[in-house]
C-alpha cells in the first residue's frame, strides 16, 4: 500500500513553490500514471508491505543503491503478481523553511527518478507543461492577441485544477499559494529540462553519480557547512 501526500507548514516562498508542485503537478500526474500507464509503482513518503513480499524481492538490500528505490520496490512487488494499492488517505509532509538550492536539488533528483524509472515516458512530459508552452507560443506570435489568450487560458485552467485538488485533499497551503502557480510551473519546466541530461544528483548532503541502470555511486562529499545550513535555518524558524 502506498499514499499520495501534500505539503504542510510551508514557512517561506520556496516551500510554497514545493507545495504547489506536489499538489498541482505531482499528485495529478501520479493519478494519471496509475490510470493509463502500464506497470505498478509506489511512492516513498508512505509504504506498507508484508515482510514476506519484501523478502521475495530480495529485501531492502536489493534496492538500496537505486535512486528511485521506492519505485523499484513497488515495481518488483507488482512483478510478483501482487497488487499495489493507492490508499485514500493523504498524509502531510512538513516542508518548513527551504532554501532555493535545497528546492532545486530535491526537485532535480525527483525528475531524474522519473527519467531512470520511466525513460520512455519522460520526454512525453513536455506536453504537460501547458503554461511554459503557452508562453513560448505567445512569444513566437510576437504577443499577438491569440497568443496572449493562450497564456491566460492556460493559467486559468491550471488555477482551476489546483483549486479543485486543494478542495479534494483539504490542502490549505496549496489553496493559499495559488497566486504563485505560474512561477512554480516555469520552475518545474526548467527542472524537467535539467533532469533530462546529466547523471549527478544530490541526496542528503552527498553528491552521487547515476549509472545507466539508475544505481548510485558516491561522487564527491559536500562540505559540512552546506549540509547543515538548511537544517539550522529551519530550526531557527521553528524557535
N, C-alpha and C positions, 0 to 999 in steps of 0.2 A: 504494500500500500504506500502511496505517495501523496503529497499535497501541493497544491498551489500555495502561494504566500503573498503577503502585501507588506509594504514598508510602513514603519511606525516611528514616532518620535524623531522626525527629521528636523534637526536643530539649525540647519543653515541651508543656503540655496543649493549647494552641491548635493546635499542629502535629499532635498526635494526633487532635484532632477533625477536622482536614482529611483525615488518612489514613483515618479512619473513613468520612468522606463518600465519598472516592474509591473505597474498597474495597467498602463495603456499599450504596451508593446509586448513584453514578455508573457504576461498572463493570457492575453488573447491568442498569441502565436502558439502557445502550448496547447490550448483547446483546439485550434485549427489543426495542428500537427497530429494530435491524437484522433481527430475525426477523419482526416483524409490521407495521412501518410502511413505506410506500412511499418511494421516494427514496433516494439514496445520500449519504453524508456521511463526512467524515474528522475525525480528532482531531489537535489541534495539537501534542501532545507529540512525535509521530514521524510524518513524512510522507516517502514516497519516490515519485517520479514521473518520467516521461520528460520531457525538455526539450521535445520536440515536442508533448506533450499540454498542457504549461504554455503554450506559445506559442499553441496552438489556442484557448485560453480567454482570451487577452488578456494573459498574463503576470501577474506579481505586481502590476503597476500597476492591473489591473482590479479587484483585491480589497483593495488597500492600505488604503482608508479604511472598510472594513467592520468592525464589531465582531467578528462571527463569521467571520473571514477563513478559518479552517481549514474550517469548514462549507461556505462558499461555494466553496472550491477543490475539495473533494470532490464537491459537488453539480454544479458546472459540468463537471467532467471526466466525471462519471457521465452527465450530459445529452448528452455527445458519443457515448454508446454504450460507453464504457469501463467496465470492472469495477473497483469499489473493494474491494480485498481486505483483510480484517482478519487480520493476522498472529497466529500462535500465541505469538509472543514478547511478553513483558510487561516493558518496561523500568521502572526505578525512578526516580522524580523525587525529588530531595533537598529535604526540607522545612525542615530546620534549626530555628531558634527563631523563631516568628512572634508578632507582637502581635495582639491581638483585632481592632484596626482593619484591619490587613492582611488578616486572615482574612475579615472581613465584606466589605471592598471587593472582594476577589477572588471570593468566593462570589456576591456580588450581581451582579458582572459576568458570571459564568458563567450565572446564572439569566436574565439579560437576553439573553445569547447564545441561549439556548433560546427565549425569548419571541419574539425577532425572526426566528429561523430557522424555528421550528415553532409559529407563533402559534395555529394551530387546536388543536394537541395540548396546549399549555401549561396551560390550565385543567384538563384531564383528569388532570394530575399529582397533583391533590388526592387521588385515591383511593389513591395510593402511600404516603401519609403515615399508615401504619397506627397508629403509636404516638400521635401527636397526636390522631388521630380517636378512638382508644380512650380516651384521657384525657378528651376532650370528652364522650364517651358516658358515662363513669363520673361526671363532674361533673353532667351532665344528669339522671342517675339518682339523684343525691344519694348517690352512693357505695354504691349497693345491691350486694349480693354479686355479682350477674350482671355489673354494671358493672366491678367490680374484677377479675373473672375475665377480662373482655375486655382489660383493660390487661395483666394477667400473660400472657395468651395471645399478645398482640401482641408484647410484649418478648421472650418466649421464642422466637417464630418469627423475629424479627429477629436475635437472637443466633445462632440455628441457621443462617440464611442467611449471616451474616457469617463464622461459623466455617467453613462449607463453602467460601466464597470464599477465605478465608485459606489453607485447605489446598490448593486447586487452584492458587493463584497463588504459594504459598510466601511469603505476606505476613505476616512476623513482627510488624511494627508493628501491623497490624490485629488479629492474634490477641492481642497483649498489651494492647490498648486496649479490648477488648470491654465492660468494665465501664462505659465512658463512652458507649456507643452510644445509650442513651435520650436523653442530653443532646444528642448530635450530631443525632439525629432531630428534636428540638424546634427546634434552631437552624436546621436546613435547612428546616423548615416555615416558620419566620418569614422566612427569606431568600426562599423561594418567594413568600410574600405580598408582600414588599417588591419583588421582581423583577417583579411583575405591574403595578406602577404606576411612573410617573416615567420620565424619559429621561436622567438623569445617571448616568455611570459614572466610575470612577477606574481608570486604566490606566498603570502605570509612572510614578506620581507626577504624572500630568496629569489634570485633570478634563475630561471630554468630555460633549457632548450628543448624543443619538441622534436621527436623522431617522426618519421613518416607514419608510424602506427599510432601516434597520439600519446606515446610514453614520454616521460620527463627525465632529463638528466641535469644535474647541477651545473650551472654556467659560472656565475661569479657572485660571491656573497655581497649583500648590500650593507653599507655601513650601519652600525647600530643606531646612530642618531636619526637616520632616515626611517628606520623601522619603528622607533618609539615615538616619533614626532606626532603622528596622528593619534596614537593612544593617549599621550599626555594632553593633547588638545581636548579630546573627548572628556577626559577626567576633570579638567579644569571647568569645562562647561557644565558638567553634572554637579560639581561642587557649588 
